[in-house]
Amino acid sequence: MPLRKAVYWSIFWVALSLLFNLGVYYVEGPQKALEFFTGYIIEKSLSVDNLFVFLILFGIFGVELKDQRRVLNYGIVGVIILRGILILLGTALVKEFHWVLYLFGVMLIYAGYRVVYGDDSKIEPEKNLAVRLFRKIMPVDNEYHGHRFFIRREHRLIATPLFVCLLVVETTDVVFAIDSIPAIFAITTDPFIVLSSNLMAVLGLRSLYFVLAEIHASFTYVKYGVGVVLAYVGLKMLMMDLYKIDTIVSLGIILSILTVSVILSVIHNKRHPSS
């Protein structure tokens, strides 16, 4: 997807989300609209970090740009289904066991630490548990066969490296979903708001990926901003029964963190254009 087209589609999905938010405002009122928007911003920013990892995975597997679209299409469908299931489970847990929110808070603080101090470049797909189990069940060819996930050879079904890449993308998103979905529960436990904000954040991932593929090197500090957002949301969860932070205040803090990370990235690029 050309950069200009990807930018236009990204703008379209953001505009659609804002229109949906307007609908929430008129139907559910300003508080629910604010919760949706805050949740959307959180999930969108965390999705950016998710896409950075996808970029690394495609590089490791040597997937051509035209085939990346196919993996992303299937991957995003899987993301929507997976997150829907996890949100329903999470909502049921929170409703039944209030203390689960404290567990989510600890998980988010640790996730923030991992985002800031982890090294995504050291990802080793062959150590992925799902990949190792899959290789025991089905043989995997060493060569790509265009956009095909499977081929037949001597009446045997054989997976291609492209399918293994899809498998790693899906299992990687499980980890990101476990990190990101609890974050929205710091804002609201309303199943409709949790599900809709996640869905709207995910819908534009494919076009956003192709934008990031072109400009990701320019946003050095965004990763750290995402990590700080996770840590803040986790801390907010741990403090929820001691001190309640209004949603509008949380939105301002989150937007400020992300804005500062972008500004620092711009300053860094001006001082170190070669990097």
N, C-alpha and C positions, 0 to 999 in steps of 0.2 A: 504494500500500500504506500503510495507516494506521501511524503511528509505533509504537503498542503491538504491532501484529501483526509489524512489522519487527523490533522488539526481541526478541519471542518466537522468531521464526525465527532470528535471529542467535545467540541463546543455544542453540537446538537444534543449529545447525551446529557451534558451539564444543564443545558437549557430545559430539556425535558424533565430533569430532576427538580429544577426550580419551579416549573409549572405544577408538577405533582405536589411539591411543598406548598404551593399556593392553594391547591385543592384541599390539602390537609388543614390549612389555616381556616378556610371557609367552612369546612365540615366539622372539624374537631376543635378548632379554636387556636389562639396564639401559642399557648403553652405546648401543645402537641406539635405544632409546626416548628417551634424552636427546638424541641427534642429531636424531631426528624432531621432538621438541618444540621444540628450538632453531631448526631449520629452519622449522618452522611459524610460530613467533613472528616470525622475520625476514620471511618471505613475507607474513604477515598485515599487519605494520606497513607494508611497502612497498605492499601493495594499497590501504591507506588513502590514501596519496598519489596512487595511480592513480585512485581514485574521486573525489578532489578535482578532478582534471583533467576527469573525466567530467562533473562538476557544471558546470564552466565551459563545456565544449563544448555541453551541452544548453541552457545559457543563451544562448550565442552563436547557436545554431541556432533558438532559440525553440521547442523541442520540449515539447509539453504533457506533464504528469505521466503521464497514462494511456498515452501513446505511448512514454515513456521505458522502461516495463517491457518492451515488445516489443524495443526496441533492445538493452536489457540482456540479455534472454534469448538472442538470437542472438549478441550480443557475447561472453557468457560461454562459449557453446559454442565459438566461435572461439578464445577465450583458452585453453581446455583443450587443443584440438587443436594450436594454435600452440606452447604451452609444452611439450607432450609431445614435439613434433618437436625443439624447441630443446634440451630436456634430453637427449634421446638423442644429438643431435649433440655437445653439450657434453661428455657422459660419454665418448663415443668419442674426442674430442679430448684430454681430460685423461688418458685411459688411454694414448694413443699418444704424446702430447707433454706432459711434465710442466711445461715452461716456460710453457705456456698459462695456468697458474694465476697466474703473475706478470702476464701481460697482463690477466687478469680483475681482479687487484688494482688495477692502474692505472686500469682502466675504472671500478671501483667508487668509487675516491677522486674521480675526476672527476665521476661521477654524483652523489656526495654534495655536491660543490661546486655543481653545477648545481641540485640540489634546494634548497639553502640560499639561493643568490644569484640563481637564475632567477626570472623573472616570468611565472607561468602566465597572468596576465590578458591578456598580449600574444599569446596563441595566435591564429594566423591560418589557419583551415582552408583557405581558398582557395589558400594557398601550399603546401599539402600535395601532395607529388609524386603520390601515388596518386589524389588528387582531380583534379589537372590532367590526368593520363593518362586517367582515366575519362571526363572531359568530352570528350576527343577521340574516344573510342570511342562514347559514347552521350549523347544529349541529356538535359538535366536540366530538369525543370519548375521554375518559380519559386514554385509554391504547394504546400502540403501537401494530401494527399488522405487524411485520416484516418490509419489505421495502415498504409496500403499503401506498399510500397517501390517498386512499379512501376505504371504505368498504360498503357493503349493509347489512342492518338489517331491517327486516320486510318491505321490498320493499322501504326502505328509503336510500338515499345516505348520508353517514356520513364521515366527514373528520377525519383523524387521527392526533395525535400530530406532526407526521413527516411532514405533509403538512403545519401545522401552523408554524413549524420551517422554512420550505422553504419560506413561505410568509414573515416571519420576515427577513430572509436573503436577499430576493429580495428588500424589502422596505428599509432595512438598506443600501443596495448598492445605492439606490436613493440618500441618504444623502451623501455618499462618492463620487458619481458621480458628484453631485453639487459642492463638494469641489475640486475634482481633475481635472475635465475637463476644468474649467476656467484656471487652471495652465498652460496648454499647450499653451493657447492663449497669454501668456506672452513671448513665444518663437517664435511662428508663427501662422498666421491665414490661412495658406494654408490647405484647407480641406483634401487633400490627406495625408499630413504629420500628421495632427491632428488625423485623423481616423486610419491610419496605425500604428502609434506609440501606440495608445490606444489598438488597436486590438492585436498587438504583445505582449504588456505587460500583457494582460488578458489571452492569450492562455495558458500560463504555470501556471495559478493560482492553478489548482488542485494538481499538483505534488508539487508545492511550499508550499501549505497548509500542506501536510503531512511531509515535511521537518521542517516547523515551529512548527508543533505539537510536534516534538521531542526536538527541541532546543530553543523554544521561551523564556524559563526562563533564557537563557544565554545572551539575548540581552536586558538588562534592559533599556538602554538609546537610543535605536533605535527609539522608539516612540517619544522621545524629538527631535531627529534629523529630523524626518519627520515633526514635528510641526514647527521647525525653517525653513525648506525648504519651507513649505507653506507660512510662513510669509515673507520670502525673495522674493519669486515669486510675492506675493501680492504687496510688496513694489516696486518691479521692474515695475509692471504694473502702479502704481500710479506715478512713476517718468518718464514714457516712453516719454513724450513730453518735459521734462526738461533735462533729461540726458539718453542717450541710452547706455545700457550695452550690449556689444557684446555677441553673443551666446556662443562663446568659453570661455569667462570669466564666464558667468552664469554656464556653465557646470562644470568648475573648482571649483566654489564656492559650487555648489550642491554636487559634489563628495567629496569635503573636509568636508562639514558638516556631510554627511553620514559616511565617514571614521572615523572622530573624535568620532561620536556616537558609532560606533562599537568598537573602541579602548578603550573608556571609559567603555563600557560594559565588555570587557575582563579584564581590570584592576579591576573593581568592583567585578567580579567573583573570581579573584585570592585573593582579600582581604577578601571577604565574601563568601567562597565556599558553606556554608550551605544555603545561601539565593538564 
